[in-house]
Structure formats: structure tokens, C-alpha cells
Amino acid sequence: MNARIKELILSGEGESLDYKQTISSSIKIAKTMVAFANHKGGTLLVGVRDNKSIAGIRPEEEKYMLEKAASFHCKPEIEIKLIEHLIDDLLVLECIVPEGELKPYYAQGDDEKWWVYIRVRDKSLLASKVVMDVLKKESSGRPNIIRYGKNEEALLRYLRKNERITVNEFSKLVNISRRRANKIVVNLISAGVIRNHTNEKTEFFTLS
């Protein structure tokens, strides 16, 4: 078991792994939990420094902060699993966050407002309107019916010739409202026809 945790630490932070030396704020850690729940789940290791060395923790304090975050600062509440590991005589706490069944999940911010976060590589980023709509659509359980009209064909034709496109570029390309362009993009992402790419500055779409 300890060998598995050491391997996780050495693999580095990513889409499904994050580690903290300590939990200083239940509100801040709720962002990470929500990002994992809105993705495919993930693992949070507490008691690990940024340089991957073991710092150790006082488990009861960290457990309290994590359970408070999952219960009070995540909406819907997230059922986390906590496991203690003794590594080199120091305690590391493993917090397993399952993939959510009621997406999108929201985290409460310092402003007391609720925000949706997603996991992009090793960061938890605010979700765009497109991503939120995709999460809602996938969670609804309704069949995804795609009607290929001239706007959908124009988008796919553009992406066959060009590497990427944004919602604003698509709405201008076919002369439709941003809201309508957003809906078409959401449908095509849910159907697996195109992919969305998010970073801290912009969001764009490519062919799958």
C-alpha cells in the first residue's frame, strides 16, 4: 500500500492527483474536490510537499477540514474516502474523490457564491458556460440527438481545414447568436464529434 502511495507521489500532480502539505482552508480545497468530481474522480494526498517529500500531518485536523469541505462547501455533497498511510514514520492522508453522478458540482467561494470547477492537467479551473452545459447534459441521462444542419456542417467543414475555433468565431462564421452557437457546440461535444480545450486564458474546440 505504501509503495502505491510513493508511486503516486513520484508520478506528479495531474488530472487525477493533487497533493498538499496541509489543508489551510476548507473553502479552497473544495475547489479541488469539485474539479475531481466533475472530471473522472481523483486523489488528494495531504502531508506531501511540492517537492514530493513527505511532510507528515496531524490526521484529525486534516480529516476535519476535508470532511467540512466535502459536506459544507461542495454542492451536491461529495462522499469522500479517507485513508491514513504511515510512510517513513510520517502520516500521509489519502483523500479519494469519486467521479460525481450529479454533475455539475459547485464549490463555495470566499464570496459565498457557488462556482463550477473542472480539472485541466494539474490545475482546478473555473468552468466555462459550454463546459457547464455539457456536464448538465451528460448528467441528465437524456439521449443526445444531433441534427446536422447547415450550421453544424459549416463548423465541421471549418475544423477540417483549420486546427481550432472558439464559440465567438463560430457564431460569426455562420452569423448566428452566441447562445445558439453555444448550444450547437455543447451538442457536438456531448456526441463526441468535437472536443473542448480549456486553459486559464481561453477556450477553443477541435475535431475529436
N, C-alpha and C positions, 0 to 999 in steps of 0.2 A: 504493500500500500504506500509506504513512504517513498519507494522507488518511483511509483507513478507520479506522486506529487513533485518529486525532484525533476522528473522528466518534463512535467508541465511547466515548472518554473524556467527550466533551461530553454523550452520552446519559445518563450517570449509572449508578450501580450498580443492579442489579435481579436478577431471577430467573436471568439467564444471564450476568451480568457483575459482576465484583468487581475492585477494584484495591488494591494495597498499595504503600507507599513502599519497603519492603524486607521480606524474609522473616526474621523473628526466631526462628521456631520451626517446625520441620518437622512437629511434632505438631499445632500449631494450624492450619497451612494444610491439613493432611489433612482437617480437618472441612469446609472449603470444597470440596475436591476431591470428597469423598464426597457432599456435598449436590448438587453438579452432576451426578455420575454417577447418583444416584438420581432425578434430575429428567430433563431433556432435554439434558443437557450444558451446558457453559458456558465462558466465557473469563475468565482471570485475567491482569490486566496488572500487572506488577511494575516499579516505578520511577515510580509516579504518586502524588502526594499526595492527601489527602482533598479538598482544594480544587480538584482536577482539574489542577493544574500538574505539569509534568514534573520529576521529581527526578533521574532517571538512576540507573544501577546499575553494579555490577561483575558482569557476566553470569555468570562462572564460579562465584562464590559462590552466587548466586541459583539457578542451574541445579542445583547440588549439593543445595541444600535442597529444591527442588521434586521432584527425582528421588528423593531419600531419602524424602520424604513419600509419593509415589505407590507406591514399592516396598515400604517397610517399615512405614508407618503406615496404609496402606489395605488392606482385605481384602474381596474379592479385590484383587490388584494392579491399578492403573489405568494404562493405556498413554496417557501424556500426550504432547503435541506441543509443542515449544518453538521459538519463532521470535524472533530479535532484530530490533529496529527502531531505526534512528537518526533521532531526531526533534529538530530544533533542536540538533544536535550532542550530544545526550544519548541514551543507550541505554535503551530500554524492552523488557522481555521479555514476550512474549505466550505464555501457557500455555493450550493448548486441552485441555479435559477432555471426552472424548466421553460421550454417554449410555451407561450401562452395560448390558451384556447379561446380567449375572449378579446382578441386584438381589435383595436389598438389599446395598449396600456399607457396610462398617463402617470407622470411624476409631478408632485407638487413642488413648485419653485419657492425661492425665498420671498417672492412677491405674493405667495399663496395662490397663484394661478396654476392651472394644470396643463402640462405640456407633454407632447409625444416625442420620444427619442428613439433613434434607431442606431444599430451598431454598424459602423463603417470602419473596416480594418481594426485599429486599436483605440478608436475614439467613439464616444457616445454623442451623437449629433441630433439637433432638433430636426424632426421630420417635416418634410415639405407637404403642401396640400395634396400633391399627387400621391406621395407615399402613404399618407393618412387614408386617402380614399381607397388605395389598393388594399391596405390592411383591413379596412371595413368591409370591402367587397369579398375578400377571401374568407373573412370570418363569418359572413352572412350565410354561407352554405348554399346560396342560390347558384344555379348553373350559369356559366359565363357564355352568353350567346353573342357572337360577333357578327355584325352585318357589315360586309365590305362594300362601302360606298365609294364615291369619288374622292372623299377626303382621306379615307384610310389608304386607298390606292396611291394617292399623291404622297402621303407620308412614307409609305414603304418604298415607293419609287425613288424618293429623295434619299432615303437611307441606303439604298443600293449603290448610289453614286457618291454619297458623302458619308463621312465617318460618324457624325453625330448631329443632333438637333435639340433645341430647347422648346418648351411649350410656347414661348413668345414667338420664336421663329416659325413654328408650325402654324400658329394662328394667323400670322402674316402671310405665310406661304399660300394658304388656301382661303384667306380672307374670311375667317370665322372668329367668333368671340373667344377670349381666353378660356372662359368657362366651358365652352363646347369642346375646345381643343384639349382641355384638361380631361374631360370625360372620355374622349376617344383614346387618349394616351393611357388612361387607367385601364380601360377595357383590353387594350392590346398588351399591356404588361401582365394583367391577370391571366390572359390566354397564353402567355409565354412567347408572344411574337416579337416583342421588343423588351429591352432591359433598361432600367433606370440606373444612373450612376450619380451618387451624391458625394460632394465634398463640402468643405466649410465655406466655399465661395459661390458655387453654382451647382445646378442640376441639369443633366443632359440625358439623352436617350440614344441607344444604338439598337441595331438588329440583334436578336438573340443568337 
